[in-house]
Amino acid sequence: MRLLLSTIPILLLTACSNSSNYSEYMGYWQQDNVKSDAKVAKIYQDGDTYLMDGNIYTDKSTSVRNAAPAVLTANEDKLSWSTGMGAVELGLSADNKKLYVSNNTFTKIDEAKANEIGENLKTCAELRDQYSTSIKDPKLFTDGYEAKKEQINAEFTEKFAPYKDVCRIPRGIEVNLD
């Protein structure tokens, strides 16, 4: 009986320590070194299931690849995800601020930063639409085309400047921001 009573606290401590290891994975993660629009992943728990949405700002209705969050498997003190061709372990840096998934590195961010990135991506998409409409305006292809095109590029270079690290910038503008 004493042996049973002495093992119960050890089992409880072990169970608690495992769940706390997984808690370090929970939250928002911004992918580093992205050449297109910023990608923000979210890892969360739903009951006993751990899930990872690889990019919370992907339009799920048009993207079959990212339609549903990936189910993560809890293995010892790590989480992993099945790619269909094997399991990929999620690694954490010693300070828990970097997440490593395959060849990708993510930096931990808070919910406010994730929301800010979402708003910036929305603004960027609107700016891309405006730029596309302006640069393809049939009236542009008349006398003074080059001057009008340069004026539009200068105007949109200024508008896109705050978002250069968050979103895909049109090629005509991108060269002005480097």
N, C-alpha and C positions, 0 to 999 in steps of 0.2 A: 504494500500500500504506500509506504514512504517513497519507494522508487517511482511509483506512478505519480504521486503528488510532486516530486521533485522534477520530473520530466515535463510536466505541464507548463511551468513558467518558461522553460527553455524552448519548448515548441512555440509558445506565444511570442517570445522575443524573436525567434527565427522568422515566423510568419510576418511580424511587423517590419523586420529589417528588409525582407524581400520587397514588400509593397513600397517601402520608402525609397528603395533603389529605383523602382519604376517611376516614382513621382518625379524624379529628376528629368525624365524624358517628357513629361507632360508639359504642354504649352505650345507656344508659337515659335517657329524657327524660320529665319530668312536664309534662303540659299545664297551662298557666296559665289562671286565670279560668274554671274549670269549675263549673257550677251544680249538677251531680249528683255521682255518684261520681267519685273521682279517676281520671284516665286516665294510664297509663304506657305509652309507646311504647318499642320496642326496635329499634335498627338494628344489624344484624350482617352478617357476610360468611360465605357458605357456598361455599367454593371460589372461583370467579371471580364469583359472583353476590352482589349486595348485596340485602338484604331488610329490610323494615320491617314490624314487627307494630304496628299502630296503637294497640292497647290489649291488653297482655299479660294483663290481668285480665278480659277478656270471655270468657264461656263459649262456646267455639268450637262446641260441639255444638248450641247453640240460636240462635246468631247467624250467619245466612247471610252478612250483609254483611261480617263480620270473620272469616270462616272460615279464610282463609289469609293469610300475610304477603304484602305487596305486593312485587313485584320492582322494584328500583330500577335506573335506567339511569345509567351513568357518562358524563357529558358534560364534557369538558375538566377543570375542577377542581370541578365540582358534581355532586350526585346529583339525579335527578328521578324522578318516578313518574307512570305513565300512569293517568289516571282513566277512560279509555274515551272521554272527550270532549276529550282534550288532555293535555299533560304539565304537571306542576306541579313547579317547581324547589324544592329544599330549600335554604334559605338559613341561613347561620350568622352570628352576631354576630362582631365583631372579636376578642372574647376567647374565642370558641368555647363560651360558656356558654348561649347561646340558639339555638334552632332555630326557623326560620320555615317553616311549611308552609301555603300558601294564607293564610287569615285566622287561623290558629292559631299561638300561640307556646308553645314548650316550654322548660323549664329543665333543664339537664343534672344528673342525679343519679347517685349510685353504686349498685352492686348492693345494698348493705345497705339503703339508703333505699328502693329499689324493693321489696325484700322486706318492709320495715316497712309500706309502704303496702298491700301485698297482705294482710298479716296484719290491718291495721286495717280494710280493706274486708271481710274475712271476719267479724271481730268485729261490725262495723256491720250486716252482713246478719243475723247472729244476733240482735242487739238489735232490729232492725226486726221480725223474726218474733216475738220475745217481746212487743214492744210491741203489735203487731197482735193477738196472742192475748189479751193482757190487756185491751185497750181494747174488744174485741168479746165479752168474757165475758158470757154471758146473765145471770149473777148481778149484774152491774154495773147492769143496767137495773131496779133496784128502788128502794126508798126510799133516799135519800141518794146518788143517782146522781151529781150534780154534785160532791159532796165526794169520792167515790171516784175519779171521773175526774180531778179536780185532784191527788189524791194520786198516782195512776199517772203523770200528766204530770210532776209534780215529781220522782218517783223516776227516770223515764227521762231527764229533762232532765239530771240529774247523770250518768247513765251515758253519754249521748251527747256531753256537753261535750268530752271529749278528741278526739272524732272529727269535730267540726263543720267542719273544713277539708278533710276527706278523703272524707266520704260524704254521700249524700243522707239528710237527717234528715226524719222524718215531720212533716207540717205542724203537728200539735198541739204538738210539741216545738220545732220551729224558731222559733216566735214567742218562746219563752222564752229562746232562746240569743242573740238579737240585742241 
